[in-house]
Amino acid sequence: MKAQTSDRLATSVLWVGALSIIALLAWFLVYILGRGLPYINKEFFTGPAGVGGQLFNSFYILVLSLVFSLPIGVGAGIYLAEYAPQNKLTELVRLSTESLATVPSIVFGLFGMIIFVNMLGLGFTILGGSATLALLNLPVLVRTTEESLRAVPGSYREASLALGATMWQTLRKVVFPTALPGLVTGITLVAGRALGETAILIFTAGMNVSRHLFDFNPTAAGETLAVHLFALKANPLPGTNADQIADGTAALLIVMVLVFNLVLALPAKWLQRRLIGKQ
């Protein structure tokens, strides 16, 4: 009887905690979107003080940073999970990766400013900001990839290898489809962090935006929505509707993150079912 009472009490506490988090998140979304969505219109993107350039830069820098970090991060995670021997060297690599994941983003920003902006002479550019964001993403991608692959039961690999499949065939047809949700979660985490990053991009991509709306030049200035929001709140220009633009920018950032999560999650589930169905 005592065990049943303890179990019900623990279940109640967990339910209260979960519902509290959901309520807090719902209040946060309603508050931010309620304040900002009324200001989002055509003028908000294309007007003299519009954020069309910042919106483009946000996605451009995100895509470039993923292009730089995904092959290295996912490849390193695959090597550590499937090929690396268990010795002190690999343990040191894992410890170093975990340590880098806890470094404040402003430290990466200062590092990027020293290396990319000053030493390599890139200045405040989209390329420098993307490269620095890639460094920020690497530790998370390595760890999430390794943990996702390690979560796949070893019996899956043994059964595939016993049927005559090679190691690469086993990874491609058995391990990857099973671990795909975890891999997508890791990519979503780094993408969301990149969309909302400010400290790194202030020091590397700058706080100016190109006069061309869709400027694909990687050496152009690269102010993003998050940096623009910081600038509006830190130094609002007198006589402007900076608060309204800031509220709209915050709401737009929230919508971007939600849409980006759906864009990644839904195709990933479809791809996983298709890959598993072909086995």
C-alpha positions as CSV (number, residue, x, y, z in Angstrom):
1,M,0.0,0.0,0.0
2,K,2.9,2.3,0.8
3,A,4.5,1.6,-2.5
4,Q,1.3,2.4,-4.4
5,T,1.0,5.7,-2.5
6,S,4.6,6.7,-3.3
7,D,4.0,5.8,-7.0
8,R,0.9,7.9,-7.2
9,L,2.6,10.8,-5.5
10,A,5.6,10.6,-7.9
11,T,3.3,10.4,-10.9
12,S,1.3,13.4,-9.7
13,V,4.5,15.4,-9.2
14,L,5.8,14.5,-12.7
15,W,2.4,15.5,-14.2
16,V,2.4,18.8,-12.4
17,G,5.9,19.5,-13.6
18,A,5.1,18.6,-17.2
19,L,1.9,20.6,-17.3
20,S,3.7,23.6,-15.7
21,I,6.4,23.5,-18.4
22,I,3.7,23.3,-21.2
23,A,1.7,26.2,-19.6
24,L,4.8,28.3,-19.4
25,L,5.8,27.6,-23.0
26,A,2.2,28.3,-24.2
27,W,2.2,31.6,-22.3
28,F,5.5,32.5,-23.8
29,L,4.3,31.8,-27.3
30,V,1.0,33.7,-26.9
31,Y,2.7,36.7,-25.3
32,I,5.5,37.0,-28.0
33,L,3.3,36.2,-31.0
34,G,0.4,38.4,-29.6
35,R,2.7,41.4,-29.4
36,G,4.5,40.9,-32.6
37,L,2.2,39.4,-35.2
38,P,0.1,42.5,-35.7
39,Y,3.1,44.4,-37.0
40,I,4.2,41.7,-39.6
41,N,3.0,42.9,-43.0
42,K,4.5,43.7,-46.4
43,E,5.9,47.0,-45.2
44,F,7.6,45.1,-42.3
45,F,9.7,43.2,-44.9
46,T,10.1,45.7,-47.8
47,G,9.8,49.1,-46.2
48,P,12.7,51.5,-45.5
49,A,13.1,50.0,-42.0
50,G,12.1,46.5,-43.2
51,V,13.8,43.3,-42.1
52,G,13.8,41.5,-45.5
53,G,17.6,41.6,-45.7
54,Q,18.1,40.4,-42.1
55,L,15.6,37.5,-42.8
56,F,17.6,36.5,-45.8
57,N,20.9,36.7,-44.0
58,S,19.5,34.5,-41.1
59,F,18.8,31.6,-43.5
60,Y,21.9,32.2,-45.6
61,I,24.2,32.1,-42.6
62,L,22.3,29.1,-41.2
63,V,22.7,27.1,-44.5
64,L,26.4,28.0,-44.9
65,S,27.1,27.0,-41.3
66,L,25.4,23.6,-41.7
67,V,27.3,23.1,-45.0
68,F,30.5,23.6,-43.1
69,S,29.7,21.7,-39.9
70,L,27.4,18.8,-41.0
71,P,30.0,16.7,-42.9
72,I,32.6,17.1,-40.2
73,G,30.3,16.7,-37.2
74,V,28.3,13.8,-38.5
75,G,31.4,12.1,-39.9
76,A,33.2,12.4,-36.6
77,G,30.2,11.1,-34.7
78,I,30.0,8.1,-37.0
79,Y,33.7,7.4,-36.6
80,L,33.5,7.6,-32.8
81,A,30.4,5.4,-32.6
82,E,31.2,2.7,-35.1
83,Y,34.9,2.6,-36.0
84,A,37.1,4.2,-33.2
85,P,38.8,1.9,-30.8
86,Q,38.0,2.2,-27.1
87,N,41.2,3.7,-25.7
88,K,42.5,6.8,-23.9
89,L,42.7,8.8,-27.1
90,T,39.1,8.4,-28.1
91,E,38.1,9.1,-24.5
92,L,40.1,12.3,-24.6
93,V,38.4,13.3,-27.9
94,R,35.0,12.7,-26.3
95,L,36.0,14.8,-23.2
96,S,37.3,17.6,-25.4
97,T,34.1,17.6,-27.5
98,E,31.9,17.7,-24.3
99,S,34.0,20.6,-23.0
100,L,33.7,22.6,-26.2
101,A,29.9,22.2,-26.1
102,T,29.9,24.1,-22.8
103,V,32.0,27.0,-23.9
104,P,30.0,30.3,-24.0
105,S,29.2,31.5,-27.5
106,I,30.9,34.8,-26.9
107,V,34.2,33.0,-26.6
108,F,33.6,31.5,-30.0
109,G,32.7,35.0,-31.2
110,L,36.0,36.4,-30.0
111,F,37.9,33.5,-31.5
112,G,36.2,34.0,-34.8
113,M,36.9,37.7,-34.8
114,I,40.6,37.0,-34.1
115,I,40.9,34.3,-36.8
116,F,38.5,35.1,-39.5
117,V,38.0,38.8,-39.2
118,N,41.5,39.9,-38.4
119,M,44.1,37.2,-39.2
120,L,42.4,36.0,-42.5
121,G,41.2,39.5,-43.3
122,L,37.6,38.6,-44.1
123,G,36.2,41.5,-42.1
124,F,32.6,41.5,-40.9
125,T,31.1,39.1,-43.4
126,I,28.6,36.3,-43.9
127,L,31.4,33.9,-44.5
128,G,33.2,34.7,-41.3
129,G,30.0,34.4,-39.3
130,S,29.1,31.1,-40.9
131,A,32.5,29.6,-40.3
132,T,32.4,30.6,-36.6
133,L,28.8,29.3,-36.2
134,A,30.1,26.0,-37.7
135,L,32.7,25.8,-34.9
136,L,29.9,26.3,-32.4
137,N,27.8,23.6,-33.9
138,L,30.5,20.9,-34.2
139,P,30.6,19.7,-30.6
140,V,26.8,19.3,-30.5
141,L,26.6,17.5,-33.8
142,V,29.4,15.1,-32.9
143,R,27.8,14.1,-29.5
144,T,24.3,13.8,-30.8
145,T,25.4,11.7,-33.8
146,E,27.4,9.4,-31.6
147,E,24.7,9.0,-29.0
148,S,22.0,8.4,-31.7
149,L,24.1,5.7,-33.3
150,R,25.0,4.1,-30.0
151,A,21.3,3.9,-29.1
152,V,20.7,1.5,-32.0
153,P,20.7,-2.1,-30.5
154,G,23.8,-4.1,-31.3
155,S,21.7,-7.0,-32.4
156,Y,20.6,-5.0,-35.4
157,R,24.3,-4.8,-36.6
158,E,25.0,-8.4,-35.7
159,A,22.0,-9.6,-37.7
160,S,22.9,-7.5,-40.7
161,L,26.5,-8.6,-40.7
162,A,25.5,-12.2,-40.2
163,L,23.5,-12.0,-43.4
164,G,26.6,-11.0,-45.4
165,A,26.2,-7.2,-45.4
166,T,29.3,-5.1,-45.3
167,M,29.9,-2.5,-42.5
168,W,28.9,0.4,-44.8
169,Q,25.7,-1.4,-46.0
170,T,24.8,-2.1,-42.3
171,L,25.3,1.6,-41.5
172,R,23.4,2.8,-44.5
173,K,20.5,0.4,-44.5
174,V,20.0,-0.5,-40.8
175,V,21.7,1.8,-38.4
176,F,21.1,5.2,-40.1
177,P,17.3,4.7,-40.6
178,T,16.9,3.6,-37.0
179,A,19.0,6.5,-35.7
180,L,17.5,9.1,-38.0
181,P,15.1,10.8,-35.4
182,G,18.1,11.4,-33.1
183,L,20.2,12.8,-36.0
184,V,17.4,15.1,-37.0
185,T,17.0,16.2,-33.4
186,G,20.7,17.1,-33.3
187,I,20.5,19.1,-36.5
188,T,17.3,20.9,-35.3
189,L,19.1,21.9,-32.0
190,V,22.1,23.4,-33.8
191,A,19.9,25.1,-36.4
192,G,17.7,26.7,-33.8
193,R,20.7,27.8,-31.8
194,A,22.2,29.3,-35.0
195,L,19.0,31.2,-35.8
196,G,18.9,32.8,-32.4
197,E,22.7,33.5,-32.0
198,T,23.8,37.0,-31.5
199,A,27.2,37.2,-29.7
200,I,29.0,35.3,-32.4
201,L,27.6,37.2,-35.3
202,I,28.1,40.6,-33.7
203,F,31.8,39.9,-33.6
204,T,32.1,38.2,-37.0
205,A,29.2,39.0,-39.4
206,G,28.7,42.6,-38.1
207,M,25.6,44.7,-37.5
208,N,25.1,46.0,-41.0
209,V,23.0,44.6,-43.9
210,S,23.6,44.7,-47.6
211,R,21.6,47.3,-49.6
212,H,20.6,44.4,-52.0
213,L,17.7,42.4,-50.7
214,F,19.0,39.0,-51.8
215,D,22.8,39.4,-51.7
216,F,24.4,36.0,-52.1
217,N,27.9,37.5,-51.8
218,P,29.5,35.7,-48.8
219,T,31.8,38.7,-48.2
220,A,28.9,41.1,-47.7
221,A,27.8,42.3,-44.3
222,G,25.6,39.8,-42.5
223,E,23.3,41.3,-39.8
224,T,20.6,38.7,-38.9
225,L,17.2,39.0,-37.3
226,A,18.6,38.1,-33.8
227,V,21.3,40.7,-34.1
228,H,18.8,43.3,-35.5
229,L,16.6,42.6,-32.5
230,F,19.5,43.2,-30.1
231,A,20.4,46.4,-31.9
232,L,16.8,47.7,-31.7
233,K,16.6,47.1,-28.0
234,A,20.1,48.2,-27.2
235,N,20.2,51.4,-29.2
236,P,16.8,52.5,-30.3
237,L,16.8,55.5,-32.6
238,P,14.7,58.4,-31.3
239,G,11.6,59.1,-33.3
240,T,11.3,55.6,-34.8
241,N,8.9,52.8,-34.1
242,A,11.8,50.6,-32.8
243,D,9.6,48.8,-30.2
244,Q,7.1,47.8,-32.8
245,I,9.8,46.5,-35.1
246,A,11.5,44.7,-32.2
247,D,8.2,43.0,-31.3
248,G,7.6,42.0,-34.9
249,T,11.1,40.7,-35.2
250,A,10.8,38.6,-32.0
251,A,7.5,37.1,-33.3
252,L,9.1,36.4,-36.7
253,L,12.0,34.6,-35.0
254,I,9.6,32.3,-33.1
255,V,7.7,31.5,-36.3
256,M,10.9,30.8,-38.1
257,V,12.1,28.3,-35.5
258,L,8.7,26.5,-35.4
259,V,8.5,26.3,-39.2
260,F,12.1,25.1,-39.4
261,N,11.4,22.3,-36.9
262,L,8.4,21.1,-38.9
263,V,10.4,21.3,-42.2
264,L,13.0,19.1,-40.7
265,A,10.9,16.7,-38.6
266,L,8.1,15.8,-41.1
267,P,10.3,14.8,-44.1
268,A,12.6,12.9,-41.7
269,K,9.8,10.8,-40.5
270,W,8.7,10.1,-44.1
271,L,12.3,9.2,-45.1
272,Q,12.7,6.9,-42.1
273,R,9.5,5.0,-43.0
274,R,10.6,4.7,-46.6
275,L,14.2,3.5,-45.7
276,I,12.9,1.0,-43.2
277,G,10.2,-0.2,-45.7
278,K,12.9,-1.0,-48.3
279,Q,14.8,-3.3,-45.9
